[in-house]
Amino acid sequence: MGKVTRRGFMGGAAAAGGTAVLDLGTPSRAEGRELGPVRIAPGDPRYEDLAVRRTNQRFDPRPEYFHVAGSTAQVEKAVEEAVRAGKRVTVRSGGHCYENFVGDGAQVVIDLCEMSEVYFDDRRGAFAIEAGATLMQVYRKLYLGWGVTIPGGQCGGVAAGGHIAGGGYGQHSRRLGAVVDYLHAVEVVVVDRAGRARAVIATRDPSDPHHDLWWAHTGGGGGNFGVVTRYWMRDPRAKGKDPRTLLPKPPPALLVCHPAWSWGDMSRESFTALLRNHGAWHERNSDPGSPYAGLWSALIVQSRAQGADPGGMILPTMMDASVPDAGRLLTDYFAALTRGVGARAYIPEVRRLPWYQAVSTQALGADQESGRFKAKSAQLRRRFTDRQIGVAHDHLSVPAPASASGVLLLASYGGQVNTVASGATAMAERDSILKALFLGTWTDGDGAAGIAWVRRFYQAMYAGTGGVPVPGGASGGAYINYPDVDLADPAWNASGVPWSTLYYGGNYPRLQRVKARWDPRGVFRHALSVRPAG
């Protein structure tokens, strides 16, 4: 992410009944044989490896020690020891937080990288995913073991811990919904008012006395209520006990193509037509049940400062190959986007790939994800206005250093996601058709120019609503898995609408009640954490 390139995205953007043979039906970790507990302090050579285990290299966590946990019991003990010693404790699963929530003031960082098992839990009748498991580990295990999947994200190195709690989405969300729509139960280490830590399992069942804690983890964000150690996933509509039927099956194959445009022949008029076409297409084709529910793409507009090769704009695209007439639908999609665009589109040959090969080879790897960056987000219920498209052109088309190494990304959304009521999960925004990500990136120094650039860009895009995407009308607020502390700063949020409304809409008061119940001491906190009602 320090340098988003055409080569990076072109190279890696964006079996039923196998349990007996693969022995995937039970956890592979034998009782009493788990790693740890491991406490790693400065002076231990492993400390530096853990310090750099994060995506945003802008931040440099330096706690008194890292605690690498291998089991829920170890997490309980580590949390209680830290709390009783009066130390500030934070948690990390994949290290993909966009802000400094893990390192900021932390004296103890609980690292869950070694809690990465994925297995079918016969007792609960659901798939267990430990918080440190990366999405690619999850996809591979679920698919090779049982021929099923979850609609998680494209970045394969992201861990389940924060991704699921924040309401993750991905290439199959338009067809299958958000990943939290499949959350059956969650295991969370919480701390009571006396400072005692214990593991609580909260379920989807409304009669469960812990149900509110389950609900808070369906989009309430990570690091808010306790340490998530394990999720259980199951389709709430599924019947029976056969694990091959308890999560959705992915399509057997995907059609993959990465069209691109160069800044070299991209006029302002062509740029306007391209973004207008892209947004208008999503307005027309994001209803649940649409033939295009199986299509996902991400329009990635790199600033002109990143070079003059044909990678100015890239459109990594995947289409469910099992949809009737999928090839024609994909061709029609590209035709709709390029209509009236004077700039030449480079549209390579469409490839048909087996599902797991497509997901694994098109995923973002660690080298494309990491770097120094500042991110901002918006949820779009309708396309950008022509004024906003003009703002985007003016900020992205100018040469270095004025545009830094900036990126605007517009990812397909909507479809089945929007069939769920906003209060059914903590993820309140259920009307959007696109997610927008604004990035300022840099390679050296404090990044002052890159941060200033993306702040001005975002502020200008939402000048009519105080510099932020206030929910209502064409905007649906912001996305908590792309956190931005500026939304809590009046210097950058002049809307009068609090950051909590931008992220959680009308669900925030309920999240506050959950916070007061399950984290009465305020142990788990960061710059955008849920605050108990005052």
TINUTOR-496578 format. One line per 3 residues: number of its first residue (from 1); their letters; for each residue z, y, x of C-alpha. Coordinates in Angstrom, 1 decimal, m for minus. Layout:
<recs>
NUM> a> Z Y X | ... $
</recs>
This chain:
<recs>
1> mgk> 0.0 0.0 0.0 | 0.2 2.2 3.0 | m3.6 2.1 3.1 $
4> vtr> m5.2 0.8 m0.1 | m8.7 m0.2 1.0 | m11.8 m1.7 m0.6 $
7> rgf> m11.6 m4.6 1.9 | m8.0 m5.3 0.9 | m8.8 m5.5 m2.8 $
10> mgg> m12.1 m7.3 m2.4 | m10.4 m9.9 m0.2 | m7.3 m10.3 m2.3 $
13> aaa> m6.8 m7.8 m5.0 | m5.4 m7.8 m7.9 | m2.6 m30.5 m14.0 $
16> agg> m0.9 m31.8 m17.1 | 1.8 m34.4 m16.8 | 2.1 m34.2 m13.1 $
19> tav> 5.9 m34.3 m13.0 | 6.3 m38.0 m12.1 | 4.0 m37.8 m9.2 $
22> ldl> 5.1 m34.4 m7.9 | 8.8 m34.9 m8.7 | 9.0 m31.4 m10.2 $
25> gtp> 11.3 m32.3 m13.1 | 14.6 m31.5 m11.5 | 15.9 m29.0 m8.9 $
28> sra> 15.0 m30.1 m5.4 | 18.3 m28.6 m4.0 | 20.9 m31.4 m3.8 $
31> egr> 24.4 m30.5 m5.0 | 26.5 m29.1 m2.2 | 23.4 m28.9 0.1 $
34> elg> 22.4 m25.3 m0.6 | 22.0 m22.7 2.1 | 24.9 m20.5 2.9 $
37> pvr> 26.9 m18.5 2.3 | 25.4 m16.5 5.2 | 26.9 m13.1 6.1 $
40> iap> 24.7 m11.2 8.6 | 25.9 m8.0 10.2 | 24.5 m5.6 12.8 $
43> gdp> 24.3 m7.3 16.2 | 23.0 m10.5 14.7 | 19.2 m10.7 15.4 $
46> rye> 18.6 m11.8 11.8 | 19.9 m8.4 10.6 | 16.7 m6.6 11.7 $
49> dla> 14.5 m9.1 9.9 | 16.5 m8.6 6.7 | 16.4 m4.8 7.1 $
52> vrr> 12.6 m4.8 7.1 | 12.3 m7.2 4.2 | 11.1 m4.6 1.7 $
55> tnq> 7.8 m3.3 0.4 | 8.3 0.4 0.6 | 8.8 1.0 4.4 $
58> rfd> 9.8 4.6 3.5 | 13.4 3.4 3.1 | 15.6 1.7 5.7 $
61> prp> 18.6 m0.2 4.3 | 21.5 m0.5 6.8 | 24.5 m2.1 5.0 $
64> eyf> 27.6 m3.3 6.7 | 26.2 m6.8 6.1 | 23.6 m8.7 4.2 $
67> hva> 24.9 m11.7 2.2 | 22.2 m14.3 1.9 | 23.2 m16.5 m1.0 $
70> gst> 22.1 m20.0 m1.8 | 23.7 m20.6 m5.2 | 25.2 m18.8 m8.2 $
73> aqv> 28.7 m19.8 m7.0 | 28.1 m18.0 m3.7 | 26.9 m14.9 m5.5 $
76> eka> 30.0 m14.9 m7.6 | 32.2 m15.1 m4.5 | 30.2 m12.5 m2.6 $
79> vee> 30.3 m10.0 m5.4 | 34.0 m10.4 m6.0 | 34.8 m10.1 m2.3 $
82> avr> 32.8 m6.9 m2.1 | 34.4 m5.4 m5.3 | 37.9 m6.2 m4.2 $
85> agk> 37.3 m4.6 m0.8 | 36.0 m1.5 m2.5 | 32.5 m1.8 m1.1 $
88> rvt> 29.4 m0.7 m2.8 | 27.2 m3.7 m3.5 | 23.5 m3.9 m4.4 $
91> vrs> 21.2 m6.9 m4.9 | 17.7 m7.7 m3.7 | 15.3 m10.4 m4.7 $
94> ggh> 11.8 m9.7 m3.6 | 12.3 m6.3 m2.0 | 9.7 m4.6 m4.1 $
97> cye> 11.7 m1.7 m5.5 | 9.6 1.5 m5.3 | 12.8 3.7 m4.8 $
100> nfv> 15.8 3.3 m2.5 | 17.9 1.5 m5.1 | 18.9 m1.3 m2.7 $
103> gdg> 19.8 0.7 0.4 | 21.1 3.9 m0.9 | 24.8 4.0 0.0 $
106> aqv> 25.0 0.2 m0.1 | 27.7 m1.4 2.1 | 26.8 m5.0 1.0 $
109> vid> 23.4 m6.2 0.0 | 23.2 m9.6 m1.7 | 19.9 m11.1 m0.8 $
112> lce> 18.5 m13.8 m3.1 | 15.4 m14.8 m1.1 | 16.7 m18.3 m0.6 $
115> mse> 17.4 m18.9 m4.3 | 13.8 m19.7 m5.1 | 13.7 m23.0 m7.1 $
118> vyf> 11.4 m23.5 m10.1 | 12.0 m26.5 m12.2 | 12.2 m27.9 m15.7 $
121> ddr> 15.8 m28.0 m17.1 | 15.9 m30.9 m19.5 | 19.3 m29.9 m20.8 $
124> rga> 18.1 m26.4 m21.9 | 14.6 m27.5 m22.7 | 13.1 m24.6 m20.7 $
127> fai> 11.8 m23.8 m17.3 | 14.3 m22.4 m14.8 | 13.2 m19.8 m12.3 $
130> eag> 15.7 m18.6 m9.7 | 15.7 m14.9 m9.0 | 14.3 m15.2 m5.5 $
133> atl> 11.2 m17.2 m6.4 | 8.0 m15.2 m5.9 | 5.5 m15.0 m8.7 $
136> mqv> 3.0 m17.1 m6.7 | 5.6 m19.8 m6.2 | 6.2 m19.7 m9.9 $
139> yrk> 2.6 m19.9 m10.8 | 1.9 m22.7 m8.4 | 4.9 m24.8 m9.5 $
142> lyl> 4.4 m24.3 m13.2 | 0.7 m25.0 m13.0 | 0.5 m28.0 m10.7 $
145> gwg> 3.6 m29.6 m12.3 | 2.9 m29.0 m16.0 | m0.3 m27.1 m16.5 $
148> vti> 1.5 m24.0 m17.8 | 2.1 m20.4 m16.7 | 3.8 m17.1 m17.6 $
151> pgg> 2.0 m13.8 m18.0 | 3.5 m12.2 m14.9 | 2.1 m9.8 m12.4 $
154> qcg> m0.8 m9.8 m9.8 | 1.3 m9.1 m6.7 | 2.1 m12.6 m5.6 $
157> gva> 5.0 m11.6 m3.3 | 7.0 m9.9 m6.1 | 10.1 m12.0 m6.9 $
160> agg> 11.2 m12.9 m10.4 | 14.5 m11.2 m10.2 | 13.5 m7.6 m10.9 $
163> hia> 10.0 m8.3 m12.3 | 11.2 m10.2 m15.4 | 14.2 m7.9 m16.1 $
166> ggg> 11.9 m4.9 m16.1 | 9.4 m6.2 m18.6 | 6.8 m7.5 m16.2 $
169> ygq> 3.1 m7.7 m17.1 | 0.0 m9.1 m15.5 | m3.6 m10.4 m15.9 $
172> hsr> m2.8 m12.5 m19.0 | m0.6 m10.1 m20.9 | m3.4 m8.9 m23.2 $
175> rlg> m3.8 m12.5 m24.4 | m0.2 m13.8 m24.1 | 2.1 m10.8 m24.2 $
178> avv> 4.7 m9.5 m21.8 | 6.6 m11.9 m19.6 | 9.9 m11.1 m21.4 $
181> dyl> 8.4 m12.4 m24.6 | 9.0 m15.9 m23.1 | 12.6 m15.3 m21.9 $
184> hav> 14.7 m18.0 m23.3 | 17.9 m17.4 m21.3 | 19.3 m15.6 m18.3 $
187> evv> 22.1 m16.2 m15.9 | 23.9 m13.1 m14.7 | 26.9 m12.6 m12.4 $
190> vvd> 28.9 m9.8 m14.0 | 32.2 m8.1 m13.1 | 35.0 m7.5 m15.6 $
193> rag> 37.4 m4.6 m15.7 | 39.8 m6.4 m13.4 | 37.2 m6.9 m10.7 $
196> rar> 36.7 m10.6 m11.4 | 33.1 m11.9 m11.0 | 31.7 m14.7 m13.1 $
199> avi> 28.4 m16.1 m14.1 | 27.4 m15.7 m17.8 | 24.4 m17.4 m19.4 $
202> atr> 23.0 m15.3 m22.3 | 20.3 m16.6 m24.6 | 17.7 m15.6 m27.1 $
205> dps> 19.8 m17.1 m29.9 | 21.1 m14.2 m32.1 | 24.3 m16.1 m32.7 $
208> dph> 25.1 m16.3 m29.0 | 28.1 m14.1 m28.3 | 26.3 m13.0 m25.1 $
211> hdl> 23.0 m12.3 m26.9 | 23.2 m8.6 m26.1 | 23.1 m9.3 m22.4 $
214> wwa> 20.0 m11.4 m22.9 | 18.4 m8.5 m24.8 | 19.2 m6.1 m22.0 $
217> htg> 17.2 m8.2 m19.6 | 14.1 m8.1 m21.7 | 13.0 m4.8 m20.1 $
220> ggg> 16.2 m3.0 m19.2 | 15.4 m3.1 m15.5 | 17.1 m4.7 m12.5 $
223> gnf> 20.4 m3.7 m10.9 | 21.9 m2.5 m14.1 | 24.3 m5.0 m15.6 $
226> gvv> 25.0 m7.7 m12.9 | 23.2 m10.0 m10.5 | 20.5 m12.1 m12.1 $
229> try> 20.5 m15.5 m10.5 | 18.3 m17.5 m12.8 | 15.9 m17.2 m15.8 $
232> wmr> 14.9 m19.8 m18.3 | 11.4 m19.4 m19.8 | 10.1 m21.0 m23.0 $
235> dpr> 7.7 m19.9 m25.7 | 9.9 m19.1 m28.7 | 7.2 m20.6 m31.0 $
238> akg> 7.1 m23.9 m29.1 | 8.4 m27.1 m30.7 | 9.7 m30.4 m29.2 $
241> kdp> 10.7 m31.3 m25.7 | 7.5 m32.0 m23.9 | 7.5 m29.4 m21.0 $
244> rtl> 3.7 m29.3 m21.1 | 3.8 m27.6 m24.5 | 6.7 m25.2 m23.9 $
247> lpk> 4.8 m22.4 m22.1 | 1.2 m21.3 m22.6 | m1.6 m22.9 m20.7 $
250> ppp> m3.8 m20.7 m18.6 | m7.6 m20.8 m19.0 | m9.2 m23.5 m16.9 $
253> all> m11.3 m21.0 m15.1 | m11.7 m17.2 m14.7 | m14.8 m15.1 m14.1 $
256> vch> m14.1 m12.7 m11.3 | m16.0 m9.6 m10.2 | m15.2 m6.4 m8.3 $
259> paw> m17.6 m3.5 m9.1 | m17.3 m0.5 m6.9 | m18.5 3.1 m6.6 $
262> swg> m18.7 5.4 m3.6 | m17.5 9.0 m3.5 | m20.7 9.8 m1.6 $
265> dms> m22.8 10.0 m4.8 | m20.0 10.6 m7.4 | m20.4 14.0 m9.0 $
268> res> m17.7 15.5 m11.2 | m19.8 14.7 m14.2 | m20.2 11.1 m13.1 $
271> fta> m16.4 10.8 m12.4 | m15.7 12.2 m15.9 | m18.1 9.8 m17.6 $
274> llr> m16.6 6.8 m15.7 | m13.0 7.5 m16.6 | m13.9 8.6 m20.1 $
277> nhg> m15.8 5.3 m20.6 | m13.1 3.2 m19.2 | m10.4 4.7 m21.4 $
280> awh> m12.5 4.7 m24.5 | m13.4 1.1 m24.0 | m9.7 0.2 m23.9 $
283> ern> m9.1 2.2 m27.1 | m11.8 0.1 m28.8 | m10.9 m3.3 m27.4 $
286> sdp> m7.2 m3.6 m27.1 | m6.3 m5.0 m30.5 | m4.5 m8.4 m30.6 $
289> gsp> m7.0 m11.2 m31.1 | m9.9 m9.1 m29.7 | m12.6 m11.2 m27.9 $
292> yag> m11.6 m9.1 m24.9 | m8.0 m10.2 m25.0 | m8.9 m12.5 m22.1 $
295> lws> m10.2 m9.6 m19.9 | m8.0 m7.7 m17.4 | m9.1 m5.1 m14.9 $
298> ali> m7.6 m2.4 m12.7 | m9.6 0.7 m12.1 | m8.5 1.8 m8.6 $
301> vqs> m9.5 5.3 m7.6 | m8.8 6.0 m4.0 | m8.8 9.5 m2.7 $
304> raq> m11.8 10.7 m0.7 | m9.5 11.0 2.3 | m9.6 7.2 2.7 $
307> gad> m13.1 7.0 4.0 | m16.7 7.2 2.9 | m17.5 3.4 2.5 $
310> pgg> m18.4 2.2 m1.0 | m14.7 1.7 m1.9 | m14.0 5.1 m3.5 $
313> mil> m13.5 3.4 m6.8 | m12.9 m0.3 m7.3 | m12.6 m2.4 m10.5 $
316> ptm> m11.1 m5.8 m9.8 | m11.8 m7.7 m13.0 | m10.9 m11.1 m14.4 $
319> mda> m12.2 m12.7 m17.6 | m11.1 m15.9 m19.3 | m14.1 m18.1 m18.8 $
322> svp> m13.3 m20.3 m21.8 | m13.9 m17.4 m24.3 | m17.2 m18.0 m26.2 $
325> dag> m20.0 m16.0 m24.5 | m17.6 m14.8 m21.8 | m20.4 m14.0 m19.3 $
328> rll> m22.1 m11.7 m21.8 | m18.9 m10.0 m22.8 | m18.2 m9.3 m19.1 $
331> tdy> m21.7 m7.9 m18.6 | m21.3 m5.7 m21.7 | m18.0 m4.4 m20.4 $
334> faa> m19.6 m3.3 m17.1 | m22.5 m1.7 m19.1 | m20.1 0.2 m21.3 $
337> ltr> m18.2 1.6 m18.3 | m21.4 2.6 m16.4 | m23.2 4.3 m19.3 $
340> gvg> m24.0 7.8 m18.4 | m22.5 7.5 m14.9 | m25.0 8.9 m12.5 $
343> ara> m23.4 7.4 m9.4 | m24.7 4.0 m8.5 | m22.4 1.1 m9.2 $
346> yip> m22.2 m1.8 m6.8 | m21.7 m4.8 m9.0 | m21.6 m8.1 m7.0 $
349> evr> m22.3 m11.5 m8.4 | m19.8 m12.8 m10.9 | m17.9 m15.8 m9.6 $
352> rlp> m16.4 m18.6 m11.7 | m13.2 m19.8 m10.1 | m10.6 m22.5 m11.1 $
355> wyq> m7.6 m20.7 m12.5 | m5.1 m21.2 m9.7 | m7.7 m20.4 m7.0 $
358> avs> m8.6 m17.2 m8.8 | m4.9 m16.2 m9.3 | m3.9 m17.0 m5.7 $
361> tqa> m7.0 m15.5 m3.9 | m7.1 m12.4 m6.0 | m3.4 m11.7 m5.7 $
364> lga> m2.2 m8.8 m3.5 | m0.6 m10.2 m0.4 | 2.2 m8.7 1.7 $
367> dqe> m0.2 m6.7 4.0 | m1.8 m4.9 1.0 | 1.6 m4.3 m0.8 $
370> sgr> 3.7 m2.8 2.0 | 3.7 0.6 3.6 | 5.2 4.0 3.0 $
373> fka> 4.6 5.5 m0.4 | 5.8 7.5 m3.4 | 4.9 6.2 m6.8 $
376> ksa> 4.8 7.5 m10.4 | 3.8 5.9 m13.6 | 2.7 6.5 m17.1 $
379> qlr> 1.9 4.4 m20.2 | m1.2 5.4 m22.0 | m1.6 4.9 m25.7 $
382> rrf> m5.0 6.7 m25.6 | m7.3 7.5 m22.7 | m6.8 10.5 m20.5 $
385> tdr> m8.2 13.8 m22.0 | m11.2 15.4 m20.3 | m8.8 18.0 m18.9 $
388> qig> m6.7 15.3 m17.3 | m9.8 13.6 m15.9 | m10.8 16.9 m14.3 $
391> vah> m7.3 17.2 m12.8 | m7.7 13.7 m11.4 | m11.1 14.6 m9.9 $
394> dhl> m9.8 17.7 m8.3 | m6.8 15.9 m6.7 | m8.7 12.8 m5.6 $
397> svp> m12.1 14.1 m4.6 | m11.1 16.6 m1.9 | m11.2 15.4 1.7 $
400> apa> m8.2 14.9 4.0 | m5.7 16.3 4.5 | m5.5 17.9 1.1 $
403> sas> m5.6 14.6 m0.8 | m3.6 12.6 1.6 | m4.1 8.9 1.1 $
406> gvl> m3.7 9.0 m2.7 | m4.5 6.4 m5.3 | m4.8 6.4 m9.1 $
409> lla> m4.7 3.0 m10.7 | m5.4 2.2 m14.4 | m4.5 m1.4 m15.4 $
412> syg> m5.5 m3.0 m18.6 | m2.7 m3.5 m21.1 | m2.1 m3.9 m24.8 $
415> gqv> m3.4 m6.8 m26.9 | m0.6 m9.3 m27.7 | 2.0 m7.1 m26.0 $
418> ntv> 1.7 m4.7 m28.9 | 2.5 m7.2 m31.6 | 6.2 m7.2 m30.8 $
421> asg> 8.5 m4.6 m32.4 | 9.9 m2.0 m30.0 | 13.5 m2.9 m30.7 $
424> ata> 13.0 m6.7 m30.4 | 13.3 m6.4 m26.6 | 14.6 m3.7 m24.4 $
427> mae> 11.0 m2.9 m23.4 | 10.5 m0.3 m26.1 | 6.9 0.8 m25.4 $
430> rds> 4.7 m1.6 m27.4 | 1.8 0.7 m28.2 | 0.1 1.3 m24.9 $
433> ilk> m3.4 0.1 m23.9 | m3.2 1.1 m20.2 | m0.6 1.5 m17.4 $
436> alf> m1.2 4.2 m14.9 | 0.2 4.2 m11.4 | 0.0 7.3 m9.2 $
439> lgt> 0.5 6.8 m5.4 | 0.9 9.0 m2.5 | 0.8 6.9 0.7 $
442> wtd> 1.1 7.6 4.5 | 1.5 5.7 7.7 | 3.8 7.8 9.9 $
445> gdg> 6.5 10.4 9.6 | 8.6 11.4 6.6 | 5.6 11.5 4.2 $
448> aag> 6.3 15.1 3.1 | 2.6 15.8 2.5 | 2.0 12.6 0.6 $
451> iaw> 5.1 13.1 m1.6 | 4.1 16.7 m2.3 | 0.5 15.6 m3.2 $
454> vrr> 1.5 13.0 m5.7 | 4.1 15.2 m7.3 | 1.6 18.0 m7.8 $
457> fyq> m1.0 15.6 m9.1 | 1.4 14.0 m11.7 | 2.8 17.4 m12.7 $
460> amy> m0.7 18.8 m13.3 | m1.8 15.7 m15.3 | 1.2 16.2 m17.7 $
463> agt> 1.4 20.0 m17.6 | 1.4 20.2 m21.4 | 4.6 18.2 m21.6 $
466> ggv> 6.7 19.5 m18.8 | 5.1 17.5 m16.0 | 6.0 14.1 m17.4 $
469> pvp> 4.4 11.6 m19.9 | 6.7 12.4 m22.9 | 6.5 9.5 m25.4 $
472> gga> 4.5 10.4 m28.5 | 0.8 11.0 m29.1 | m1.3 9.8 m26.3 $
475> sgg> 1.6 8.9 m24.0 | 4.2 6.2 m24.1 | 6.5 7.3 m21.4 $
478> ayi> 6.9 5.6 m18.0 | 7.5 2.1 m16.7 | 10.9 1.1 m15.2 $
481> nyp> 9.4 m1.4 m12.8 | 7.6 1.6 m11.2 | 10.8 3.7 m10.9 $
484> dvd> 10.6 7.4 m10.0 | 13.8 9.4 m9.4 | 11.9 12.6 m9.9 $
487> lad> 12.0 12.0 m13.7 | 15.8 12.7 m13.5 | 15.2 15.9 m11.6 $
490> paw> 14.7 19.1 m13.7 | 12.5 20.5 m10.9 | 9.9 17.8 m11.7 $
493> nas> 10.8 17.0 m15.3 | 10.8 20.3 m17.2 | 10.2 18.6 m20.6 $
496> gvp> 13.8 18.6 m21.8 | 13.3 14.9 m22.4 | 15.8 12.8 m20.4 $
499> wst> 14.5 10.2 m17.9 | 16.2 7.5 m20.0 | 14.0 8.3 m23.0 $
502> lyy> 10.9 8.3 m20.8 | 11.7 4.7 m19.7 | 13.5 3.2 m22.7 $
505> ggn> 12.7 5.3 m25.7 | 15.0 4.7 m28.6 | 16.5 1.6 m27.0 $
508> ypr> 18.6 3.5 m24.5 | 21.8 3.8 m26.7 | 21.9 0.0 m27.1 $
511> lqr> 21.5 m0.5 m23.4 | 24.4 1.9 m22.9 | 26.6 m0.3 m25.1 $
514> vka> 25.6 m3.4 m23.2 | 26.4 m1.6 m19.9 | 29.8 m0.6 m21.2 $
517> rwd> 30.6 m4.2 m22.2 | 29.3 m6.1 m19.2 | 29.8 m3.6 m16.3 $
520> prg> 32.9 m1.6 m17.3 | 33.6 m0.7 m13.7 | 30.1 0.6 m13.0 $
523> vfr> 29.7 m1.8 m10.1 | 25.9 m2.1 m10.5 | 24.4 1.4 m10.2 $
526> hal> 21.5 3.3 m8.7 | 19.7 6.6 m9.2 | 18.1 5.5 m12.5 $
529> svr> 20.7 2.9 m13.7 | 21.8 2.8 m17.3 | 24.9 4.9 m17.8 $
532> pag> 27.6 3.9 m20.4 | 27.8 6.3 m23.3 | 30.0 9.3 m22.4 $
</recs>
